[in-house]
Amino acid sequence: MSIRDELVILARQAYASLAPISVSRVLVIDPRPSPDRDAEFGMVELSDGSSGLYYAWLGASQSDIRKRFKGKAFSGISPLELVEYVYSYSDGERSIGIATINALTEAFYRASDYRPPEAPDSVGGMKFEPTDHVGMIGYFPPLVRKLRDKQLPVTIIERKVHMLKSDNAVRVTLDPSLLYGCNKIICTGATLLNNSLDSMLGYCHRADTVALLGPTVGFFPDPLLDRGIERIGGTRVIDTNSARDRLKNGYKIGDSAIRTLITKTKYPGFKALQQRCAKTD
């Protein structure tokens, strides 16, 4: 079973454990990529105040998403309807499906009184040594800049041919087998969006540490921890109204959200949280 399939199952189980909950709105933005910015995000909001983010720089596949969803009555529908979007052929629709799973994860955490630990930094608390060779699955510009500053060799696996390039420090390639030479590997949230995470993990077993990081990594961590991903760093929206206003107007999400870090030793597990939900009913 794929990670995506497991997340859909967990989303359904979480929904069944919650008090009645529905979609309140979906913030579908009109992204404007530019060289001086790293990313933009949209958001799915639920009736309990929980929300989840989706990545909005998906190129042509997302260029008409505002038009296609204009006037669509999201308000009041079951979040499980949007969860099914993860199986769409459209990157834009899949991103909304993942954001809905993120929102349901947050609702599940709230109902079980669980707060993911706050991350110490944007790299999930990973420590880098001069002898490290860092692998990256998906290009994450802010992180690449940090690693350049540390003068560490970086090998980035990309699917976009136009991004292929190399210099003395950073190599961008289509060949995932080059990850065998990396002792620390960072996957971006885009690997779930394009459904490549399962296959890419097959090239990570020689690494000392594997992390999944990114603002859209807000979903149930159980399938990831079970597959040996040690560090799961995401973003948790703590002020939905402020986050919506910021994102709608093209600003960074800022202090309306916090970075989180989940590791196996500090995560109770889905079943334990589900039992907590039952006790609070």
C-alpha positions as a Markdown table, in Angstrom:
| # | Residue | x | y | z |
|---|---|---|---|---|
| 1 | Met | 0.0 | 0.0 | 0.0 |
| 2 | Ser | 1.3 | 3.4 | -0.9 |
| 3 | Ile | 1.9 | 6.3 | 1.6 |
| 4 | Arg | -0.9 | 8.2 | -0.2 |
| 5 | Asp | -3.3 | 5.3 | 0.2 |
| 6 | Glu | -2.5 | 5.0 | 3.9 |
| 7 | Leu | -3.0 | 8.7 | 4.5 |
| 8 | Val | -6.5 | 8.5 | 2.9 |
| 9 | Ile | -7.4 | 5.6 | 5.1 |
| 10 | Leu | -6.1 | 7.5 | 8.2 |
| 11 | Ala | -8.1 | 10.6 | 7.1 |
| 12 | Arg | -11.3 | 8.6 | 6.9 |
| 13 | Gln | -10.7 | 7.0 | 10.3 |
| 14 | Ala | -9.9 | 10.4 | 11.9 |
| 15 | Tyr | -13.0 | 11.9 | 10.4 |
| 16 | Ala | -15.1 | 9.1 | 11.9 |
| 17 | Ser | -13.5 | 9.8 | 15.3 |
| 18 | Leu | -14.4 | 13.5 | 15.2 |
| 19 | Ala | -17.5 | 15.4 | 16.0 |
| 20 | Pro | -19.4 | 16.5 | 12.9 |
| 21 | Ile | -17.1 | 18.6 | 10.8 |
| 22 | Ser | -17.3 | 20.1 | 7.3 |
| 23 | Val | -15.3 | 22.3 | 4.9 |
| 24 | Ser | -15.8 | 26.0 | 5.6 |
| 25 | Arg | -13.8 | 27.4 | 2.8 |
| 26 | Val | -10.9 | 26.8 | 0.4 |
| 27 | Leu | -8.5 | 29.7 | -0.3 |
| 28 | Val | -7.6 | 29.3 | -4.0 |
| 29 | Ile | -5.0 | 31.9 | -4.8 |
| 30 | Asp | -3.8 | 33.2 | -8.1 |
| 31 | Pro | 0.0 | 32.5 | -7.7 |
| 32 | Arg | 2.5 | 34.9 | -9.1 |
| 33 | Pro | 6.0 | 33.2 | -9.0 |
| 34 | Ser | 8.9 | 35.6 | -9.1 |
| 35 | Pro | 12.7 | 35.2 | -8.6 |
| 36 | Asp | 12.7 | 37.1 | -5.3 |
| 37 | Arg | 10.2 | 34.7 | -3.7 |
| 38 | Asp | 10.4 | 31.1 | -2.6 |
| 39 | Ala | 6.7 | 30.0 | -2.7 |
| 40 | Glu | 3.1 | 30.8 | -2.3 |
| 41 | Phe | 0.4 | 28.7 | -0.5 |
| 42 | Gly | -3.3 | 28.2 | -0.5 |
| 43 | Met | -5.4 | 26.8 | 2.3 |
| 44 | Val | -8.3 | 24.5 | 3.1 |
| 45 | Glu | -10.3 | 25.4 | 6.2 |
| 46 | Leu | -12.6 | 23.2 | 8.3 |
| 47 | Ser | -15.6 | 24.2 | 10.4 |
| 48 | Asp | -13.7 | 23.6 | 13.7 |
| 49 | Gly | -11.1 | 26.2 | 12.8 |
| 50 | Ser | -8.5 | 23.7 | 11.6 |
| 51 | Ser | -6.7 | 24.3 | 8.3 |
| 52 | Gly | -4.1 | 22.8 | 6.0 |
| 53 | Leu | -1.7 | 24.3 | 3.5 |
| 54 | Tyr | -1.1 | 23.5 | -0.2 |
| 55 | Tyr | 1.7 | 24.5 | -2.5 |
| 56 | Ala | 0.6 | 26.9 | -5.2 |
| 57 | Trp | 3.5 | 27.1 | -7.6 |
| 58 | Leu | 2.6 | 24.2 | -9.9 |
| 59 | Gly | 2.9 | 25.8 | -13.2 |
| 60 | Ala | 0.4 | 25.2 | -16.1 |
| 61 | Ser | -1.4 | 22.4 | -14.2 |
| 62 | Gln | -2.6 | 25.0 | -11.7 |
| 63 | Ser | -2.9 | 28.0 | -13.9 |
| 64 | Asp | -6.7 | 27.7 | -14.4 |
| 65 | Ile | -7.6 | 26.3 | -11.0 |
| 66 | Arg | -9.2 | 29.5 | -9.9 |
| 67 | Lys | -11.4 | 29.6 | -12.9 |
| 68 | Arg | -12.4 | 25.9 | -12.6 |
| 69 | Phe | -13.2 | 26.3 | -8.9 |
| 70 | Lys | -14.9 | 29.7 | -9.2 |
| 71 | Gly | -18.3 | 29.6 | -7.5 |
| 72 | Lys | -17.9 | 25.9 | -6.4 |
| 73 | Ala | -19.9 | 25.4 | -3.2 |
| 74 | Phe | -17.1 | 24.0 | -1.0 |
| 75 | Ser | -18.8 | 25.4 | 2.2 |
| 76 | Gly | -20.6 | 22.7 | 4.1 |
| 77 | Ile | -19.3 | 19.7 | 2.2 |
| 78 | Ser | -17.6 | 16.8 | 3.8 |
| 79 | Pro | -13.8 | 17.1 | 3.9 |
| 80 | Leu | -13.7 | 13.5 | 2.7 |
| 81 | Glu | -15.0 | 14.7 | -0.7 |
| 82 | Leu | -11.9 | 16.9 | -1.1 |
| 83 | Val | -9.6 | 14.2 | 0.3 |
| 84 | Glu | -10.4 | 12.1 | -2.8 |
| 85 | Tyr | -8.7 | 14.8 | -4.9 |
| 86 | Val | -5.4 | 13.2 | -4.1 |
| 87 | Tyr | -6.2 | 10.7 | -6.8 |
| 88 | Ser | -6.8 | 13.3 | -9.5 |
| 89 | Tyr | -4.7 | 13.6 | -12.6 |
| 90 | Ser | -4.4 | 17.4 | -11.9 |
| 91 | Asp | -1.5 | 18.6 | -9.7 |
| 92 | Gly | -3.7 | 21.4 | -8.5 |
| 93 | Glu | -6.5 | 19.2 | -7.4 |
| 94 | Arg | -4.1 | 16.7 | -5.7 |
| 95 | Ser | -2.5 | 19.6 | -3.8 |
| 96 | Ile | -6.0 | 20.6 | -2.5 |
| 97 | Gly | -6.6 | 16.9 | -1.5 |
| 98 | Ile | -3.3 | 16.9 | 0.5 |
| 99 | Ala | -4.2 | 20.2 | 2.2 |
| 100 | Thr | -7.5 | 18.7 | 3.3 |
| 101 | Ile | -5.7 | 15.7 | 4.8 |
| 102 | Asn | -3.5 | 18.2 | 6.6 |
| 103 | Ala | -6.5 | 20.0 | 7.9 |
| 104 | Leu | -8.1 | 16.8 | 9.1 |
| 105 | Thr | -4.8 | 15.9 | 10.8 |
| 106 | Glu | -4.9 | 19.2 | 12.7 |
| 107 | Ala | -8.6 | 18.6 | 13.6 |
| 108 | Phe | -7.6 | 15.1 | 14.9 |
| 109 | Tyr | -4.7 | 16.6 | 16.9 |
| 110 | Arg | -7.0 | 19.2 | 18.5 |
| 111 | Ala | -9.6 | 16.6 | 19.4 |
| 112 | Ser | -7.0 | 14.3 | 21.0 |
| 113 | Asp | -5.3 | 17.3 | 22.8 |
| 114 | Tyr | -2.0 | 16.6 | 21.0 |
| 115 | Arg | 0.4 | 19.4 | 20.0 |
| 116 | Pro | 3.2 | 18.5 | 17.7 |
| 117 | Pro | 6.5 | 19.8 | 19.2 |
| 118 | Glu | 7.8 | 23.0 | 17.7 |
| 119 | Ala | 10.8 | 22.7 | 15.4 |
| 120 | Pro | 14.0 | 24.4 | 16.4 |
| 121 | Asp | 14.7 | 25.5 | 12.8 |
| 122 | Ser | 13.7 | 25.1 | 9.2 |
| 123 | Val | 15.7 | 21.9 | 8.7 |
| 124 | Gly | 14.0 | 19.8 | 11.4 |
| 125 | Gly | 16.8 | 20.1 | 13.9 |
| 126 | Met | 19.2 | 18.3 | 11.6 |
| 127 | Lys | 22.9 | 18.9 | 12.4 |
| 128 | Phe | 25.4 | 19.1 | 9.6 |
| 129 | Glu | 29.1 | 18.2 | 9.8 |
| 130 | Pro | 31.8 | 19.2 | 7.3 |
| 131 | Thr | 32.0 | 15.5 | 6.2 |
| 132 | Asp | 28.4 | 15.3 | 5.3 |
| 133 | His | 27.1 | 14.8 | 1.7 |
| 134 | Val | 23.5 | 16.0 | 1.7 |
| 135 | Gly | 20.9 | 14.5 | -0.6 |
| 136 | Met | 17.7 | 16.3 | -1.5 |
| 137 | Ile | 14.6 | 15.0 | -3.2 |
| 138 | Gly | 13.0 | 18.0 | -4.8 |
| 139 | Tyr | 14.5 | 21.5 | -5.0 |
| 140 | Phe | 13.9 | 23.5 | -1.8 |
| 141 | Pro | 15.6 | 27.0 | -2.4 |
| 142 | Pro | 15.8 | 28.2 | 1.2 |
| 143 | Leu | 17.5 | 25.0 | 2.3 |
| 144 | Val | 19.9 | 24.9 | -0.6 |
| 145 | Arg | 21.0 | 28.4 | 0.4 |
| 146 | Lys | 21.7 | 27.3 | 3.9 |
| 147 | Leu | 23.7 | 24.3 | 2.8 |
| 148 | Arg | 25.7 | 26.4 | 0.3 |
| 149 | Asp | 26.6 | 28.7 | 3.2 |
| 150 | Lys | 27.9 | 25.7 | 5.1 |
| 151 | Gln | 29.9 | 24.7 | 1.9 |
| 152 | Leu | 28.5 | 21.2 | 2.0 |
| 153 | Pro | 28.2 | 19.1 | -1.2 |
| 154 | Val | 24.5 | 18.7 | -2.1 |
| 155 | Thr | 23.0 | 16.3 | -4.6 |
| 156 | Ile | 19.4 | 17.2 | -5.6 |
| 157 | Ile | 17.1 | 14.8 | -7.4 |
| 158 | Glu | 14.7 | 16.6 | -9.7 |
| 159 | Arg | 12.1 | 15.6 | -12.2 |
| 160 | Lys | 12.2 | 18.9 | -14.2 |
| 161 | Val | 14.8 | 18.8 | -16.9 |
| 162 | His | 15.0 | 22.6 | -17.1 |
| 163 | Met | 16.3 | 22.7 | -13.5 |
| 164 | Leu | 19.3 | 20.4 | -14.2 |
| 165 | Lys | 22.6 | 22.2 | -13.4 |
| 166 | Ser | 25.8 | 21.7 | -11.4 |
| 167 | Asp | 28.5 | 23.7 | -9.8 |
| 168 | Asn | 31.2 | 23.0 | -7.3 |
| 169 | Ala | 28.8 | 22.6 | -4.4 |
| 170 | Val | 25.3 | 21.7 | -5.8 |
| 171 | Arg | 24.5 | 19.0 | -8.4 |
| 172 | Val | 20.9 | 18.8 | -9.7 |
| 173 | Thr | 20.2 | 15.5 | -11.5 |
| 174 | Leu | 17.5 | 13.1 | -12.7 |
| 175 | Asp | 19.4 | 10.0 | -11.4 |
| 176 | Pro | 18.1 | 8.9 | -7.9 |
| 177 | Ser | 20.8 | 6.3 | -7.6 |
| 178 | Leu | 23.2 | 9.2 | -6.7 |
| 179 | Leu | 21.5 | 9.3 | -3.3 |
| 180 | Tyr | 23.4 | 6.2 | -2.3 |
| 181 | Gly | 26.4 | 8.4 | -1.8 |
| 182 | Cys | 24.5 | 10.8 | 0.6 |
| 183 | Asn | 24.6 | 10.2 | 4.4 |
| 184 | Lys | 21.8 | 12.7 | 5.1 |
| 185 | Ile | 18.7 | 13.0 | 2.9 |
| 186 | Ile | 16.0 | 15.6 | 2.9 |
| 187 | Cys | 12.7 | 15.0 | 1.0 |
| 188 | Thr | 10.4 | 17.9 | 0.3 |
| 189 | Gly | 6.6 | 17.8 | 0.5 |
| 190 | Ala | 6.4 | 17.8 | -3.3 |
| 191 | Thr | 7.4 | 14.1 | -3.3 |
| 192 | Leu | 3.9 | 13.2 | -1.9 |
| 193 | Leu | 2.2 | 15.5 | -4.3 |
| 194 | Asn | 3.8 | 13.9 | -7.4 |
| 195 | Asn | 3.5 | 10.4 | -5.7 |
| 196 | Ser | 7.2 | 9.7 | -6.0 |
| 197 | Leu | 7.9 | 9.4 | -2.2 |
| 198 | Asp | 7.5 | 5.7 | -2.1 |
| 199 | Ser | 9.9 | 5.0 | -4.9 |
| 200 | Met | 12.4 | 7.6 | -3.8 |
| 201 | Leu | 12.7 | 6.0 | -0.3 |
| 202 | Gly | 14.1 | 2.9 | -2.0 |
| 203 | Tyr | 17.3 | 5.0 | -2.7 |
| 204 | Cys | 17.6 | 6.3 | 0.9 |
| 205 | His | 18.3 | 3.1 | 2.9 |
| 206 | Arg | 22.1 | 3.8 | 3.1 |
| 207 | Ala | 21.6 | 7.2 | 4.7 |
| 208 | Asp | 22.1 | 7.8 | 8.4 |
| 209 | Thr | 19.2 | 10.2 | 8.6 |
| 210 | Val | 16.2 | 10.8 | 6.3 |
| 211 | Ala | 13.8 | 13.7 | 6.9 |
| 212 | Leu | 10.6 | 14.9 | 5.2 |
| 213 | Leu | 10.3 | 18.7 | 5.4 |
| 214 | Gly | 8.2 | 21.5 | 4.1 |
| 215 | Pro | 5.2 | 23.7 | 4.8 |
| 216 | Thr | 2.8 | 21.2 | 3.3 |
| 217 | Val | 4.0 | 18.4 | 5.5 |
| 218 | Gly | 1.1 | 18.6 | 8.0 |
| 219 | Phe | -0.4 | 15.1 | 7.5 |
| 220 | Phe | -0.5 | 12.0 | 9.7 |
| 221 | Pro | 3.2 | 11.0 | 10.3 |
| 222 | Asp | 2.5 | 7.3 | 10.9 |
| 223 | Pro | 3.1 | 5.9 | 7.4 |
| 224 | Leu | 6.4 | 8.0 | 7.2 |
| 225 | Leu | 7.7 | 6.8 | 10.5 |
| 226 | Asp | 6.9 | 3.2 | 9.7 |
| 227 | Arg | 9.1 | 3.6 | 6.6 |
| 228 | Gly | 12.1 | 4.9 | 8.4 |
| 229 | Ile | 11.8 | 8.6 | 8.0 |
| 230 | Glu | 13.2 | 9.9 | 11.3 |
| 231 | Arg | 12.3 | 13.5 | 11.2 |
| 232 | Ile | 9.0 | 15.0 | 9.9 |
| 233 | Gly | 9.0 | 18.8 | 9.8 |
| 234 | Gly | 5.9 | 20.7 | 8.8 |
| 235 | Thr | 3.8 | 23.8 | 9.4 |
| 236 | Arg | 0.9 | 24.1 | 11.8 |
| 237 | Val | -1.5 | 27.1 | 11.2 |
| 238 | Ile | -2.3 | 28.6 | 14.6 |
| 239 | Asp | -4.3 | 31.6 | 13.5 |
| 240 | Thr | -6.5 | 30.7 | 10.5 |
| 241 | Asn | -7.9 | 34.2 | 10.0 |
| 242 | Ser | -4.5 | 35.9 | 10.0 |
| 243 | Ala | -3.0 | 33.1 | 7.7 |
| 244 | Arg | -5.9 | 33.5 | 5.2 |
| 245 | Asp | -5.4 | 37.3 | 5.0 |
| 246 | Arg | -1.7 | 37.0 | 4.6 |
| 247 | Leu | -1.8 | 34.3 | 1.9 |
| 248 | Lys | -4.6 | 36.0 | 0.1 |
| 249 | Asn | -2.6 | 39.2 | -0.2 |
| 250 | Gly | 0.6 | 37.5 | -1.2 |
| 251 | Tyr | 2.5 | 37.7 | 2.1 |
| 252 | Lys | 4.4 | 35.0 | 3.9 |
| 253 | Ile | 2.3 | 33.2 | 6.5 |
| 254 | Gly | 4.6 | 34.6 | 9.3 |
| 255 | Asp | 3.6 | 34.2 | 12.9 |
| 256 | Ser | 0.1 | 32.9 | 12.1 |
| 257 | Ala | 1.8 | 29.5 | 11.8 |
| 258 | Ile | 4.6 | 27.6 | 13.5 |
| 259 | Arg | 7.1 | 25.0 | 12.3 |
| 260 | Thr | 6.6 | 21.5 | 13.9 |
| 261 | Leu | 8.9 | 18.5 | 14.2 |
| 262 | Ile | 7.6 | 15.0 | 14.8 |
| 263 | Thr | 9.9 | 12.1 | 15.6 |
| 264 | Lys | 9.1 | 8.5 | 16.5 |
| 265 | Thr | 10.2 | 8.7 | 20.1 |
| 266 | Lys | 7.9 | 11.7 | 20.8 |
| 267 | Tyr | 4.8 | 10.8 | 18.8 |
| 268 | Pro | 2.1 | 8.8 | 20.6 |
| 269 | Gly | 0.8 | 7.1 | 17.4 |
| 270 | Phe | -2.5 | 7.3 | 15.6 |
| 271 | Lys | -4.2 | 4.6 | 17.6 |
| 272 | Ala | -3.3 | 6.3 | 20.9 |
| 273 | Leu | -4.6 | 9.6 | 19.7 |
| 274 | Gln | -7.8 | 8.0 | 18.4 |
| 275 | Gln | -8.4 | 6.6 | 21.9 |
| 276 | Arg | -8.0 | 10.1 | 23.3 |
| 277 | Cys | -10.6 | 11.3 | 20.9 |
| 278 | Ala | -13.0 | 8.6 | 22.1 |
| 279 | Lys | -12.5 | 9.7 | 25.7 |
| 280 | Thr | -13.4 | 13.3 | 25.0 |
| 281 | Asp | -16.7 | 12.5 | 23.2 |
